[in-house]
Amino acid sequence: MERNRWYKDMVFYQIWPRSFKDGNGDGMGDLWGVLEKLDYIKSLGCDGIWFSPIYPSPGADCGYDIANYMDIAPEFGGMEAFRQVLEGVHTRGMKLIMDLVVNHTSDEHEWFEKSRQRVDPYTDYYIWRPAKPNGKLPNNWDSNFEGKAWTWDEVRGEYYLHLFAVKQPDLNMDNPLVREEVKKILRFWLDMGVDGFREDVITYISKKEGLPDDHLFPIYKGMPNYNHGPHIHEYLAEFKRDVLDHYDCFTLAEAPLVWPKRALKYIDEEKGQLDMMIQFQCQCADCLFTDYLPTKFSLRRMKKAFSNWQYKLAGKAWNMLYLENHDHPRILPRYGSERFWKESGKTLAVSYLFQQGTPFLYQGQEIGMLNWKPEDPDMYEDVQTRYNYAHSNLKKSPEVRLQKMWRSSRDSARTPVQWDRTEHAGFTTGEPWFYVNPNYKEINVADEEQDPDSILHFYRKAIALRKSLPVVRHGTYQEHFPLSRKQYVYSRTMKDQKLLVICSFSEKSTKLRIPRGFDMKNATCVLANYPSQTDSLRPYECRVYLWEK
């Protein structure tokens, strides 16, 4: 019997909890604040929520360093608040997925404390290696956040591997006992009623045997030896067979450095071990591989990324669609225009919401929140940002280095959600845990609720439209004018409906181009970001046309 793939008809809203809404006035976003805003999320047309980690954590990587997988951190409200949110979500006919982070834990997790002391059965829960005879590190791998991927532990007298922060030691997934621990975690939350998981850097969990040096990769040395490792599909199939197949749930994999052909090995609907995949290519239209190597925005690169995944997954697997999340700076100043803030915010929405797949919105995206620009590098919280600032080109002035962080830092998108014009943007009645973007009096939910022409209301219209049209789920995708540097035009086609999406990415007026075979006399413009349509496209204009038989 075919699985009920309910996620195909949904739109998800990602909550980065500590910056979403503070419900108890202590300055930290929490689950009480989420409970207060569930109707708001529902009003957007979103029927699913993804929580970034809310487990107990020392906070070395804002919760992605987990100290206890089977509890909710007290600063977020503990298990009592979580159960109320879960009930509130389900009462509203919505779904809830958790962040599953099992490539690594916190170094303050009980498992690591016992592993460093060689207490059975935890001795080999992590990846330990002695120093080489010449005193060098076990290999030349880099971490993604803080220098080399090895740190010496005085208690154990060995190095431990950490592909991310020093306080995030990698689990040894080759140990069957560790895989059993992962299954316990999955069952714990699924039995409670959670509807699935977003699986953090899940393609990293199997390392190449022998952990060899890497002489190929110019940055992030070692990645070819741990991304898509030798047992990755075996371990994911084990989790699926032993746990996930026994629940009505879905899984979303984060997968750096992956292309559609490889993705299908994970998410093919007949043979895959997971349901959807977060790819990074749509985030690389203005950078080289990482946000810290910025380039000029290329619309053609963005279109190529979108279309490649649409074409290659069609009929075989399901796309995850997104523009923003907690790991990248806000998209509007990067791919759009602050000068044409409202117009480009709407055009970016249309550019991805009518593709085939399940869209995700990141908190604040729906009101066009912009990147934060602190005056002092010490104001940054993020471990990756702090390291990159300290080790960026030291020949550059501090001002130049700081401006690079404005463009590259994850913290740019982690400022509190701007709810209204009151103090601290209505995020908290206390002192915020993090800095509020000073532009909150110009960009906030309350003002946009009152403006029928706002980005917020446009998202509501666009989401409602996509949900009303079968062609968005079932129609074929076709990009038109792929060489255009100013327009993104694509169509969706099925037997009884046809959709044409036109998006301008120019600050100047451009000629309206209609693909061959589209009879505009019979078309209805069902969505647009200008009040009337002309024979040319105004700056960042978008239109959606519909044909129905």
C-alpha positions as CSV (number, residue, x, y, z in Angstrom):
1,M,0.0,0.0,0.0
2,E,1.3,3.5,-0.9
3,R,2.4,5.7,1.9
4,N,0.2,8.7,2.7
5,R,2.7,11.4,1.8
6,W,0.8,14.2,3.5
7,Y,3.7,16.5,3.5
8,K,3.3,17.1,-0.2
9,D,0.2,19.3,0.4
10,M,1.7,21.3,3.2
11,V,3.6,24.6,3.8
12,F,6.0,24.6,6.8
13,Y,7.1,27.4,9.0
14,Q,10.5,27.2,10.6
15,I,10.8,28.5,14.2
16,W,14.3,29.4,15.6
17,P,12.8,29.4,19.1
18,R,15.1,31.7,21.0
19,S,14.3,34.6,18.6
20,F,10.7,33.9,17.8
21,K,8.6,35.1,20.7
22,D,9.2,35.4,24.5
23,G,6.1,34.3,26.4
24,N,7.3,34.7,30.0
25,G,9.3,38.0,29.9
26,D,12.8,36.6,30.6
27,G,14.2,37.9,27.3
28,M,14.5,34.4,25.7
29,G,12.1,33.2,23.0
30,D,10.2,30.1,24.3
31,L,7.4,27.7,23.7
32,W,4.9,29.9,25.6
33,G,5.6,32.5,22.9
34,V,5.0,29.9,20.2
35,L,1.7,28.9,21.8
36,E,0.6,32.5,21.7
37,K,1.4,32.7,18.0
38,L,0.0,29.4,16.6
39,D,-3.0,31.1,15.2
40,Y,-0.7,33.7,13.4
41,I,1.3,30.8,11.8
42,K,-2.0,29.1,10.8
43,S,-3.2,32.4,9.3
44,L,-0.3,32.4,6.9
45,G,-1.5,29.2,5.4
46,C,1.2,27.2,7.1
47,D,0.1,23.8,8.4
48,G,3.4,22.5,9.7
49,I,6.1,23.7,12.1
50,W,9.8,22.8,12.2
51,F,11.5,23.6,15.5
52,S,15.2,24.2,15.5
53,P,16.6,22.4,18.7
54,I,14.9,23.0,22.0
55,Y,16.7,20.4,23.9
56,P,18.9,21.1,27.0
57,S,22.2,22.5,25.7
58,P,25.1,24.5,26.9
59,G,24.5,26.8,23.9
60,A,28.0,26.6,22.2
61,D,26.2,26.4,18.9
62,C,22.8,27.8,19.8
63,G,21.3,24.5,20.7
64,Y,22.9,22.3,18.1
65,D,25.1,21.0,20.9
66,I,22.7,18.8,22.6
67,A,23.2,17.6,26.2
68,N,20.0,15.6,26.5
69,Y,17.9,14.3,23.6
70,M,14.9,13.3,25.6
71,D,13.9,16.5,27.3
72,I,13.1,20.1,26.6
73,A,15.3,22.9,27.9
74,P,13.8,24.8,30.9
75,E,14.5,28.1,29.2
76,F,12.1,27.1,26.5
77,G,9.4,26.0,29.0
78,G,10.3,22.4,29.6
79,M,8.3,19.4,28.7
80,E,5.0,20.9,30.1
81,A,5.1,23.8,27.5
82,F,6.1,21.4,24.7
83,R,3.2,19.1,25.3
84,Q,0.8,22.1,25.2
85,V,2.3,23.4,22.0
86,L,2.1,19.9,20.4
87,E,-1.5,19.6,21.4
88,G,-2.2,23.2,20.1
89,V,-0.5,22.3,16.8
90,H,-2.5,19.1,16.4
91,T,-5.8,20.7,17.5
92,R,-5.3,23.2,14.6
93,G,-4.8,20.4,12.1
94,M,-1.1,21.1,11.8
95,K,2.0,19.0,12.0
96,L,5.2,19.4,14.1
97,I,8.7,18.2,13.3
98,M,11.8,18.3,15.5
99,D,15.4,18.9,14.7
100,L,17.3,15.6,15.0
101,V,21.1,16.3,15.5
102,V,22.9,12.9,15.7
103,N,26.2,13.6,13.9
104,H,27.4,15.1,17.2
105,T,26.4,15.9,20.7
106,S,27.5,18.4,23.3
107,D,30.8,17.6,25.1
108,E,28.6,18.0,28.2
109,H,26.4,15.1,27.3
110,E,26.5,12.2,29.7
111,W,27.7,9.9,26.9
112,F,30.8,12.0,26.3
113,E,31.6,12.5,30.0
114,K,31.6,8.7,30.3
115,S,33.4,8.1,27.0
116,R,36.3,10.3,28.0
117,Q,36.7,8.3,31.2
118,R,36.5,5.0,29.2
119,V,33.4,3.9,31.1
120,D,31.7,0.9,29.4
121,P,29.6,0.8,27.2
122,Y,30.3,4.4,26.3
123,T,34.1,4.1,25.6
124,D,33.6,4.0,21.8
125,Y,30.5,6.2,21.5
126,Y,32.7,8.9,20.0
127,I,35.6,9.0,17.5
128,W,38.9,8.9,19.5
129,R,42.4,8.7,18.1
130,P,45.9,8.9,19.7
131,A,48.4,11.5,18.6
132,K,50.6,10.4,15.8
133,P,54.2,9.4,16.8
134,N,55.5,12.8,15.6
135,G,52.9,14.6,17.8
136,K,50.8,15.6,14.9
137,L,47.0,15.5,14.7
138,P,45.4,12.2,13.6
139,N,44.6,13.6,10.2
140,N,44.4,17.0,8.4
141,W,40.7,17.4,8.5
142,D,39.2,20.9,9.2
143,S,36.1,21.5,11.3
144,N,33.3,23.6,9.8
145,F,33.5,26.1,12.6
146,E,36.7,26.3,14.6
147,G,40.0,25.4,12.9
148,K,41.1,21.8,12.8
149,A,38.7,18.9,13.5
150,W,40.6,17.4,16.4
151,T,40.9,18.5,20.0
152,W,43.0,16.9,22.7
153,D,41.2,15.6,25.8
154,E,43.4,15.5,28.9
155,V,41.1,13.1,30.7
156,R,41.2,10.4,28.0
157,G,44.6,11.2,26.7
158,E,43.5,11.2,23.1
159,Y,42.1,13.4,20.4
160,Y,38.4,13.5,19.6
161,L,36.9,14.4,16.2
162,H,34.5,17.3,15.9
163,L,33.4,18.4,12.4
164,F,31.9,21.5,13.9
165,A,32.6,23.4,17.2
166,V,35.1,22.1,19.7
167,K,32.2,21.5,22.1
168,Q,30.4,19.3,19.5
169,P,32.2,15.9,19.4
170,D,31.2,13.6,16.6
171,L,29.4,10.4,17.5
172,N,30.8,7.0,16.3
173,M,27.8,5.8,14.2
174,D,29.8,2.7,13.3
175,N,29.1,1.5,16.9
176,P,25.8,-0.4,16.9
177,L,25.1,0.8,20.4
178,V,25.1,4.4,19.2
179,R,22.6,3.5,16.4
180,E,20.4,1.9,19.0
181,E,20.5,5.2,21.0
182,V,19.4,7.1,17.9
183,K,16.4,4.7,17.5
184,K,15.5,5.3,21.2
185,I,15.5,9.0,20.5
186,L,13.3,8.6,17.4
187,R,10.8,6.4,19.2
188,F,10.6,8.7,22.2
189,W,9.4,11.7,20.2
190,L,7.3,9.8,17.8
191,D,5.5,8.0,20.6
192,M,4.8,11.4,22.1
193,G,3.1,12.5,18.8
194,V,5.8,14.3,17.0
195,D,5.2,14.0,13.2
196,G,8.8,13.8,11.9
197,F,12.3,15.1,11.9
198,R,14.6,17.5,10.1
199,E,17.9,15.6,10.3
200,D,20.9,17.9,10.8
201,V,24.0,17.2,8.5
202,I,22.7,13.6,8.4
203,T,25.0,12.8,5.4
204,Y,28.0,13.2,7.7
205,I,27.3,10.3,10.1
206,S,29.4,7.7,8.3
207,K,33.2,8.4,8.1
208,K,35.6,6.7,5.7
209,E,37.4,3.8,7.3
210,G,40.8,4.7,8.5
211,L,40.0,8.5,8.5
212,P,42.6,9.2,5.8
213,D,44.1,12.6,5.1
214,D,42.4,14.8,2.4
215,H,44.6,16.2,-0.3
216,L,41.8,17.3,-2.7
217,F,39.5,19.8,-1.0
218,P,40.8,23.4,-0.7
219,I,38.5,24.3,2.2
220,Y,36.8,22.1,4.8
221,K,39.5,19.5,4.3
222,G,38.2,16.0,4.9
223,M,34.7,16.5,3.6
224,P,35.1,13.8,0.8
225,N,35.9,11.4,3.6
226,Y,32.8,11.9,5.7
227,N,30.1,13.4,3.5
228,H,28.1,10.4,1.9
229,G,30.4,8.0,3.8
230,P,30.6,4.2,3.1
231,H,27.8,3.1,5.4
232,I,25.4,6.1,5.2
233,H,22.6,4.4,3.3
234,E,23.0,1.2,5.4
235,Y,22.5,3.2,8.6
236,L,19.7,5.3,7.3
237,A,17.9,2.2,6.0
238,E,18.3,0.7,9.5
239,F,16.6,3.6,11.2
240,K,13.9,3.5,8.6
241,R,13.3,-0.2,8.9
242,D,13.5,-0.5,12.7
243,V,11.6,2.8,13.6
244,L,10.4,5.2,11.0
245,D,8.4,2.7,8.9
246,H,6.3,2.0,12.0
247,Y,5.0,5.5,12.3
248,D,3.1,8.0,10.1
249,C,5.9,10.5,9.9
250,F,8.3,12.1,7.5
251,T,12.0,12.9,7.4
252,L,13.8,15.9,5.9
253,A,17.6,15.6,5.4
254,E,20.1,18.4,5.5
255,A,22.7,17.6,2.9
256,P,25.6,19.9,2.2
257,L,27.4,19.4,-1.1
258,V,24.7,17.3,-2.8
259,W,23.3,17.3,-6.3
260,P,20.1,15.7,-7.6
261,K,21.7,12.5,-8.9
262,R,23.2,11.7,-5.5
263,A,20.1,13.0,-3.6
264,L,18.0,10.4,-5.4
265,K,20.0,7.7,-3.5
266,Y,18.5,9.1,-0.3
267,I,15.0,10.3,-1.3
268,D,13.9,8.2,-4.3
269,E,10.3,7.4,-3.4
270,E,10.7,3.7,-4.1
271,K,14.2,3.0,-2.8
272,G,15.2,5.9,-0.6
273,Q,15.6,6.1,3.1
274,L,14.4,9.7,3.6
275,D,11.5,11.8,2.3
276,M,13.0,15.1,1.3
277,M,16.3,16.9,1.2
278,I,17.6,20.4,2.0
279,Q,20.0,21.3,-0.8
280,F,22.4,24.2,-0.6
281,Q,22.7,25.1,-4.3
282,C,19.8,27.6,-4.2
283,Q,21.8,29.5,-1.6
284,C,24.9,29.8,-3.8
285,A,23.7,32.3,-6.4
286,D,25.8,35.0,-4.7
287,C,28.7,33.0,-3.1
288,L,31.1,30.2,-3.8
289,F,30.2,27.1,-1.7
290,T,29.9,29.1,1.5
291,D,28.4,32.5,2.6
292,Y,31.9,33.5,3.6
293,L,33.1,33.6,0.0
294,P,30.6,36.1,-1.5
295,T,30.2,36.9,-5.2
296,K,27.9,39.1,-7.2
297,F,24.3,37.7,-7.3
298,S,23.7,35.7,-10.5
299,L,20.0,35.2,-11.4
300,R,21.1,32.5,-13.9
301,R,22.9,30.6,-11.2
302,M,19.8,30.8,-9.0
303,K,17.5,29.6,-11.8
304,K,19.8,26.8,-12.7
305,A,19.8,25.5,-9.2
306,F,16.0,25.6,-9.0
307,S,15.4,24.1,-12.4
308,N,18.0,21.3,-12.0
309,W,16.2,20.0,-8.9
310,Q,12.8,20.4,-10.5
311,Y,13.8,18.4,-13.6
312,K,15.9,15.7,-12.0
313,L,13.5,14.8,-9.2
314,A,10.3,15.0,-11.3
315,G,8.4,11.7,-10.9
316,K,11.0,10.2,-8.7
317,A,11.3,12.3,-5.5
318,W,9.8,15.3,-3.8
319,N,11.5,18.7,-3.5
320,M,11.9,20.8,-0.4
321,L,11.5,24.4,-1.4
322,Y,13.1,27.3,0.6
323,L,14.7,30.7,0.4
324,E,15.7,31.3,4.1
325,N,16.7,29.4,7.2
326,H,18.7,29.9,10.4
327,D,22.0,28.9,8.7
328,H,22.2,31.8,6.1
329,P,21.8,35.6,6.0
330,R,18.4,36.9,5.0
331,I,17.7,36.5,1.3
332,L,16.0,39.8,0.4
333,P,19.2,42.0,0.5
334,R,21.1,39.3,-1.3
335,Y,18.8,38.2,-4.1
336,G,16.4,41.1,-4.1
337,S,16.8,44.9,-3.5
338,E,16.5,47.0,-0.4
339,R,15.6,49.9,-2.6
340,F,12.6,47.9,-4.0
341,W,12.1,46.2,-0.7
342,K,8.4,45.4,-0.9
343,E,8.4,44.6,-4.6
344,S,11.4,42.2,-4.4
345,G,10.2,40.6,-1.3
346,K,7.0,39.6,-3.1
347,T,8.9,38.5,-6.2
348,L,11.2,36.3,-4.2
349,A,8.1,34.7,-2.7
350,V,6.6,33.9,-6.1
351,S,9.9,32.7,-7.5
352,Y,9.8,29.6,-5.3
353,L,6.2,29.1,-4.0
354,F,4.8,27.8,-7.3
355,Q,7.5,25.2,-8.0
356,Q,6.7,21.5,-7.3
357,G,7.6,20.6,-3.7
358,T,6.9,21.5,-0.1
359,P,7.7,25.1,0.7
360,F,9.3,26.2,4.0
361,L,9.1,29.8,5.4
362,Y,11.6,30.9,8.0
363,Q,10.4,33.2,10.7
364,G,10.4,36.8,9.6
365,Q,10.7,36.0,5.9
366,E,7.0,36.7,5.5
367,I,7.4,40.3,6.5
368,G,10.6,40.9,4.6
369,M,13.0,41.1,7.5
370,L,16.5,42.3,6.6
371,N,20.0,41.5,7.8
372,W,21.3,43.0,11.0
373,K,24.4,45.1,10.8
374,P,26.1,45.4,14.3
375,E,28.7,48.1,15.0
376,D,31.1,45.8,16.9
377,P,32.1,42.2,16.1
378,D,31.8,41.3,19.8
379,M,28.1,41.7,19.4
380,Y,27.9,38.5,17.4
381,E,26.8,35.4,19.2
382,D,27.4,32.7,16.6
383,V,30.5,30.5,17.0
384,Q,31.1,30.3,13.3
385,T,30.9,34.1,12.8
386,R,33.3,34.8,15.7
387,Y,35.9,32.4,14.3
388,N,35.6,33.7,10.8
389,Y,36.0,37.3,11.9
390,A,39.0,36.5,14.0
391,H,40.7,34.5,11.2
392,S,39.5,36.5,8.1
393,N,42.0,38.5,6.1
394,L,43.9,40.3,8.8
395,K,45.4,42.7,6.3
396,K,41.9,44.2,5.9
397,S,40.7,46.8,8.2
398,P,38.3,45.8,11.1
399,E,35.6,47.8,9.3
400,V,36.0,45.9,6.1
401,R,36.1,42.6,7.9
402,L,33.0,43.5,9.9
403,Q,31.1,44.4,6.7
404,K,31.9,41.0,5.4
405,M,30.2,39.5,8.5
406,W,27.1,41.6,7.8
407,R,26.8,39.8,4.5
408,S,27.9,36.3,5.6
409,S,26.9,35.7,9.3
410,R,24.1,33.4,10.3
411,D,23.4,35.9,13.1
412,S,22.2,38.3,10.4
413,A,19.0,36.1,10.3
414,R,18.8,35.3,14.0
415,T,17.7,38.6,15.4
416,P,14.3,38.5,17.2
417,V,11.1,38.5,15.1
418,Q,9.8,42.1,14.8
419,W,6.2,41.9,16.0
420,D,5.3,45.6,16.4
421,R,6.7,49.1,17.0
422,T,6.8,48.8,20.8
423,E,10.1,48.4,22.7
424,H,12.2,45.4,21.7
425,A,9.8,45.0,18.7
426,G,7.2,43.3,20.8
427,F,9.5,40.3,21.1
428,T,9.8,40.5,24.9
429,T,8.8,42.6,27.9
430,G,12.2,41.9,29.4
431,E,15.8,42.4,28.1
432,P,16.2,40.5,24.8
433,W,18.8,37.7,24.8
434,F,20.1,39.1,21.5
435,Y,20.0,42.4,19.6
436,V,16.8,43.6,17.9
437,N,17.3,45.0,14.4
438,P,16.9,48.8,14.7
439,N,14.6,48.9,11.6
440,Y,11.8,47.2,13.6
441,K,9.6,50.4,13.5
442,E,9.6,50.2,9.7
443,I,9.3,46.4,9.4
444,N,7.0,44.6,11.7
445,V,4.0,42.2,11.7
446,A,1.5,44.7,13.3
447,D,2.1,47.4,10.6
448,E,1.9,44.8,7.8
449,E,-1.3,43.4,9.2
450,Q,-2.8,46.9,8.7
451,D,-1.4,47.3,5.1
452,P,-3.4,45.3,2.5
453,D,-0.4,45.7,0.1
454,S,2.2,44.3,2.5
455,I,4.6,41.5,2.0
456,L,2.8,39.6,4.8
457,H,-0.6,39.7,3.0
458,F,1.1,38.8,-0.3
459,Y,2.5,35.7,1.3
460,R,-1.0,34.8,2.5
461,K,-2.4,35.3,-1.0
462,A,0.4,33.3,-2.7
463,I,0.1,30.4,-0.3
464,A,-3.6,30.2,-0.6
465,L,-3.4,30.3,-4.3
466,R,-0.8,27.5,-4.5
467,K,-3.0,25.3,-2.3
468,S,-6.0,25.9,-4.5
469,L,-4.4,24.8,-7.7
470,P,-3.8,21.1,-8.4
471,V,-1.3,22.1,-11.1
472,V,1.1,23.2,-8.4
473,R,1.3,19.8,-7.0
474,H,0.8,17.6,-10.1
475,G,1.9,19.7,-13.1
476,T,5.2,19.4,-15.0
477,Y,7.8,22.2,-14.6
478,Q,9.4,24.0,-17.5
479,E,11.8,27.0,-17.3
480,H,11.7,29.5,-20.1
481,F,14.4,31.9,-21.2
482,P,17.1,30.3,-19.1
483,L,19.8,32.6,-20.4
484,S,18.0,35.7,-19.3
485,R,19.9,37.7,-16.6
486,K,16.9,39.7,-15.5
487,Q,13.8,37.5,-15.6
488,Y,12.9,34.1,-14.1
489,V,10.0,32.6,-16.1
490,Y,8.6,29.1,-15.6
491,S,5.4,27.2,-16.2
492,R,3.5,24.4,-14.6
493,T,1.3,22.3,-16.8
494,M,-1.2,19.5,-16.5
495,K,-4.2,18.4,-18.5
496,D,-6.8,20.9,-17.2
497,Q,-4.6,23.7,-15.8
498,K,-1.6,25.7,-16.9
499,L,0.3,28.3,-14.8
500,L,2.9,30.8,-16.0
501,V,5.1,32.5,-13.4
502,I,7.0,35.6,-14.4
503,C,9.5,37.3,-12.1
504,S,11.7,40.3,-12.8
505,F,15.0,40.6,-10.9
506,S,15.9,44.1,-12.3
507,E,15.8,47.6,-10.7
508,K,14.9,48.9,-14.2
509,S,11.9,48.2,-16.5
510,T,12.4,45.2,-18.8
511,K,10.5,43.9,-21.8
512,L,7.8,41.4,-21.0
513,R,8.5,38.1,-22.8
514,I,5.9,35.5,-23.2
515,P,7.0,31.9,-24.1
516,R,5.6,30.4,-27.3
517,G,2.4,28.5,-27.0
518,F,0.9,30.7,-24.3
519,D,-2.3,32.4,-25.5
520,M,-2.5,35.5,-23.3
521,K,-6.0,36.3,-24.5
522,N,-7.4,33.3,-22.5
523,A,-5.1,33.9,-19.4
524,T,-6.2,35.3,-16.1
525,C,-3.6,37.1,-13.9
526,V,-4.3,35.5,-10.5
527,L,-1.4,37.1,-8.6
528,A,0.8,40.2,-9.1
529,N,2.7,42.7,-7.0
530,Y,1.7,45.8,-9.0
531,P,-2.0,46.9,-9.2
532,S,-2.1,46.8,-13.0
533,Q,-0.3,45.0,-15.8
534,T,1.4,46.7,-18.8
535,D,3.5,45.5,-21.8
536,S,6.7,45.8,-19.8
537,L,7.8,44.6,-16.4
538,R,8.5,47.2,-13.8
539,P,11.3,46.8,-11.2
540,Y,11.0,43.5,-9.5
541,E,7.5,42.9,-10.9
542,C,6.0,39.4,-10.6
543,R,2.9,37.9,-12.2
544,V,1.2,34.6,-12.1
545,Y,-1.1,33.7,-15.0
546,L,-3.6,30.8,-15.0
547,W,-5.3,28.9,-17.9
548,E,-8.2,26.5,-17.1
549,K,-10.2,24.3,-19.3
